Amino acid sequence: MGEHKGAITLGLVVLVLFGVFIAFATGVIDPLMDKIGVAFSKLVDNVFAGSGMPK
């Protein structure tokens, strides 16, 4: 089994990369990134509003 460790690892990496490409192509990632972006902007606004800095 040890002699196949490299091939198994390479196969797993290829499968993960293929999954990431499929997720981007089917539009799964875009709504998630939009939601993260909105939440991050709200977080930054709250931090600066609490420190007395103007917007």
C-alpha positions as CSV (number, residue, x, y, z in Angstrom):
1,M,0.0,0.0,0.0
2,G,2.9,2.4,0.7
3,E,4.0,2.3,-3.0
4,H,0.6,3.6,-4.0
5,K,0.5,6.5,-1.5
6,G,1.6,9.1,-4.1
7,A,-0.9,7.9,-6.7
8,I,-3.8,7.9,-4.2
9,T,-2.8,11.4,-3.0
10,L,-2.6,12.7,-6.5
11,G,-6.0,11.2,-7.3
12,L,-7.6,12.9,-4.3
13,V,-6.1,16.3,-5.2
14,V,-7.4,15.9,-8.8
15,L,-10.9,15.1,-7.4
16,V,-10.9,18.0,-5.1
17,L,-9.8,20.4,-7.8
18,F,-12.5,19.0,-10.1
19,G,-15.1,19.5,-7.4
20,V,-14.0,23.2,-6.9
21,F,-14.2,23.8,-10.7
22,I,-17.7,22.3,-10.8
23,A,-18.8,24.4,-7.8
24,F,-17.7,27.6,-9.5
25,A,-19.2,26.6,-12.8
26,T,-22.6,25.7,-11.5
27,G,-23.0,28.9,-9.4
28,V,-22.7,27.4,-6.0
29,I,-19.9,29.6,-4.8
30,D,-21.2,33.0,-6.1
31,P,-24.1,33.4,-3.7
32,L,-21.9,32.2,-0.8
33,M,-19.2,34.8,-1.7
34,D,-21.8,37.5,-2.0
35,K,-23.2,36.6,1.5
36,I,-19.7,36.6,3.0
37,G,-18.9,40.0,1.3
38,V,-22.0,41.6,2.7
39,A,-21.4,40.2,6.2
40,F,-17.7,41.4,6.1
41,S,-18.7,44.9,5.0
42,K,-21.2,45.0,7.9
43,L,-18.6,43.8,10.3
44,V,-16.1,46.5,9.1
45,D,-18.8,49.2,9.3
46,N,-19.6,48.2,12.9
47,V,-16.0,48.2,14.0
48,F,-15.3,51.7,12.6
49,A,-18.6,53.0,13.9
50,G,-17.8,51.8,17.4
51,S,-14.4,53.4,17.4
52,G,-15.7,56.9,16.8
53,M,-14.3,57.2,13.3
54,P,-16.5,58.8,10.6
55,K,-17.8,56.7,7.8
